[in-house]
Amino acid sequence: MFNKKQIIFALATTAMFLPVSPAFAGGVGTTAAQFLKIGVGARALAMGGAFSAISDDLSAIYWNPAGLATQKKKQATASYSQYFQGIKIGFMGYSQKSIKNGVLGIGLNYLTIDGIDRRTGDTDANEGTFGANDMALYISYAKKDLFESVKGLKLGANLKIIRQTIDATTANSYALDLGALYDTPVKKLTAGFGIYNLGTEVKFINDADPLPLEARVGFAYRMLNDSLVAAVDLQDYVTDQRMYEQAGVEYTYKKSISIRGGYKLGMDSSSLGGMAGMSAGVGFNIWGVQLDYAFVPYGELDDTHRLTISTKF
């Protein structure tokens, strides 16, 4: 049976995902730093983004920082994607054990685009080009077994430093992510919870917009001696008033070859096309180096390809 502290924990995490006050309502397109919504890591993206209850690699920095607490070795990772419309996206991360059996991580998420036509008047002829750059620096910490009465609970947090540049104009912001990963009483079933982008507004000159406040909950179930995992996530962008349901599966053969697939419900498939929301990928573990690939189509916009390389040492 559950004790008093476990019941309080369950009620608190459930309350995190209750409908929020209308004071946070804003609607689609009312938030800044939209690049924070673009997931990282080919493995997680191949599974449709259903990863908050798994988060057992370095992409946990993005999906659920509490997952860092499960890591026993130093880790490093790098991801790259040639996105549609000439957008380039990347992520780099590193983690290691820290004081009091915690795990410290650092990550850099970036997006760049060049060759945007410059126009200062109502004319078809451009006056040159300019670029835009987005960057988020993550400083992460996670720890397990903080509460002796709640076994299997990991907690984590990110401090994020966000910087956006359009041509010669720059805006800065700061944010906090809070995550929890819990080994439920049901064997092989884990639950993930998180609140992301709690922070200051992004202000360009005189205009300021809030960050895309997000709440996420997910579940993952492992089968066949952990070689098969199925996961689901519910992702709610509170201010944007957009919700996504995600599902993904991963099968790993002899810890060396993985096949993955997923689907993200809530994409605008009517305008993007029927493939929007689908994803697939593979992974290879060779001599301690993990190489992952994900194919994520966006219909009429274009197909995207993600590559991630990571290692433990």
N, C-alpha and C positions, 0 to 999 in steps of 0.2 A: 504493500500500500504506500501511497505517497505521504510524505510528512508535510508539516506546515510550510516549510520554506519552499518545497517543491511546488506546492499549490500556489503560493504567492508568485513564484517565478512564472508559472504557466499563465496565471491571470495577467501578469504584467506584460508578457510578450504578446498575448492575445490583444491587449488594449492598444498595443503599438499599431495595430492594423485595423482599428475601428474607423468608421468614417470620420474625417477631419472637419474642423470648423470651416464654414463658408469663408472665413477671413482669409484662408489660404487659396481660395478659388481664383483662377486667373484665365484658364482656357489655353488651347493650343497656340503655340507661338508667343507666349508671354514671358518666357524665361530665357536667360542667357546661357552661355557655355554649353551649347547643345552637343558639343563633342564628348561631353561626359556621359552621354547616353550610348555611345558606341562601345560595345564590349571589347575586351581584350583576350588574347589567347586563342589559338586555333582550335584547341581541344574543346573549350567551353562553347565557342561559337558553332562548331560542328554539331553540338548537342542542343542547338536552338537557344542557348543562353540559360538552360535549366541547370544551374551550377551552384547556387548558393548553399545547398545542403551537401555538396561534394567538396569543393574548394580545398583539394588536397595537393595542389601545386602552387606555383608562385603567382598565377593569375588570381589567387585568393585575395591578393591585395586589392583588386578591383571588385570581385564578386562577393566576397565575405571575408574581411580581415581576420575573423576568428579562426579561419582554416589554417592560418600560419602556425597555430599552436600545435598542430599535428605533425609538424616537420621536425625531423631529427638530425638532419645534416644541413650544411650550407648549400644554398641553391642559387642559381643564376639563370636568367631567361632573357630572350630577345624575340620580339615579334615584329613583323612588317606586313603591310597590306597596301597594294596599289588600288585605292578605292575608285569609285566611279568619278567622272568629271575631273580627272587629274588630281584628285585629292590623295595625299600620302599620309598614312597613319602608322604609328609605331608605339611599342611599349618595351621598356627595359626594367628588369627588377633583380633584386638581390635580397637574401635573407640569411640569418644565422641565429643561433641560440644567444640569449642575452641573460641579464641578471635575473635571479630567482626563478630559473627554469622557464622564462618567457622566451619569445622569439621576436626579434627586431627585423623589420623589413623596410626597404626603400624602393620606390618605383617611379618611373617617369613615363607619362602618357602624353603623346604629342600628335598634332595634326597640322599639316602645312598644305597650302595651295598657292600656286603662282599663276601669273599670266592673266589676271583679272583685268578686263578693259577699264581704263579710267576715262570718265566723261564728267565734265563739270557743267555741261549745258545740254539742251535738247538737240542732239545731233547724232547721226549714224557713225560718224568718224570718231575713233577713240583718240585720246591724247596720251597714249602710252599705256603701260600696264602697272599693276601693283600686286602685292601678295598679302596673305593673311596667315597668321600662325597662332595656334592654341597649345597650351602646355599646362599639365597638372603634375606637380611633384607630390608624391605620397610618402609620408613617414608613418610607418605602421608598427604596432605592438600588439602581441596576442599572448594569452596565457590560459592554461587549462587548470581545472580543479581549484578554482578560487574559493569555492564554497564546498566544504567537505560533505555536506548533506545532499549536494546535487552532483552526483558522479556523472562524468561524461559531458560536462558543460565546459565549452571553450568560449572565451570572450575576446574580442579584438576591436581595435579602433585605428582609424587613419586621421592624421592631420594633413590637409591638402592645401597646397599653395598654388593658386590658379592664375595664369597670366594669358591674356589674349591681346593680340596685336593686329590691327587692320591698317595697312600702309604704315604711317608714322605715328599712329595713335595707339596707346596702350592702356589697358585696364587690368587691375589686379583684384583678386578676391581670395578669401580664406574659408575653408569648410572643414567639417568634421563628419566622419562616417563611423557608425557604431554597428557591430555585428555580433551574432551569437551562433554557435554551432553545437547541437545537442544530440548525443547518442540516446535515443528514446528507449523506454523499457522494452519495446518490441525489437527483438534481435535483428541486427543488420539494417534497421531503419534509422536514418538520421534526419534532423530537421535544422533548417537554417533560417535566421531572422536578421533583418538589417534595416537601418534608416541611413540614408546617404544624402550628402550635399546640404547639410545643415550649416549655413554660412552667410556671409555678407553678400550684398548685391554687387553686380558687375556694373561699373559706371564708365561709359564712354562720353567724355565731355560733359554734357548736361543730362544725358539720359541714363537712367539706372534700371536694371531688371534683376529679378531674383534668380538664384540658381535653381536648377530643376530638382526640387525636393522629391526624393524617391523612397518608397517603402517596399520591401521585398520579403516574401516568405517562400520557403521551398522544402521539399521532402525528397529523399533519395533512398532507394532500397537495393541492396546488394544480394545477388544470387549466384549459384553455381561456384561456390568457393571464391566469391568476390570477382569472378571473371566477367560477370554481367551486372551492370548497374542501370537502373531506370530512375529518372528524376523528373520532377515537375516543379515549376516556379510560378508564382503570381507576382507580377511587377506593377506597381501603381505609381505613376508620376503625378503627385498630388496637385501641384500648381498647374501643370499642363492639362490635368483632367484626362489623362490617357492611361489605359490599363492594358497589359499584355499577359497572356497565359502561354507558358512555354513548356515543352516536353522534349525529353531527349533520352537516348539509350547509347550505351557503349559496351562492346564486347571485346575482351582482350584475350588473345591466345598466347599461353605460356609467357606472359609478361613481356612480350616482345612486339606483337602486332595488334593494333586496335582498329576496330571499325566503328564509326559513329554516325548517328543520324538524329535529326531533331526538327521541330516545327514551332514557330512563333506565331501564335494566334493574336490578331489585332492589327496586322499590317493591312495597308490599303490595297488589297489584292484586286479590287475592281478597276483601279487605275494603273497599278503597277504590273498586273498580270498574275496568273494563277501560280507561278513559281515563287512569288514573294512570300516569305515566311518559312520556306523550306531550307534545310541545310544538311550537309553531309561532310564526312572527312575520314581521314585515316591517320594513324600514328605508328611510329617505329622506334623501338628502343634498341640501340646498337652500342655495345661497349659503354653503357652508362650515359649515353647521350640520347635524349628524346627529341625526335623530329615530328612535328604535327602539321597537318594541312587541313584546311577547311574551305569548302565551296559554299558561298552564301549568295544566292541570286537576288537581285532587286528588280526583276522584271524589265520594264521599259527603261529604267535608269541604267542598268548594266549588271553583269555578274561580277562578284568580287572574290578574290582568292587571298587566303590568309596563310602565312607560314610562321611557325614558332619553333625555336630551338632552345633547349634547356638542359641543365645538367645538375647533378648533386655531387658534392665532394666533401 
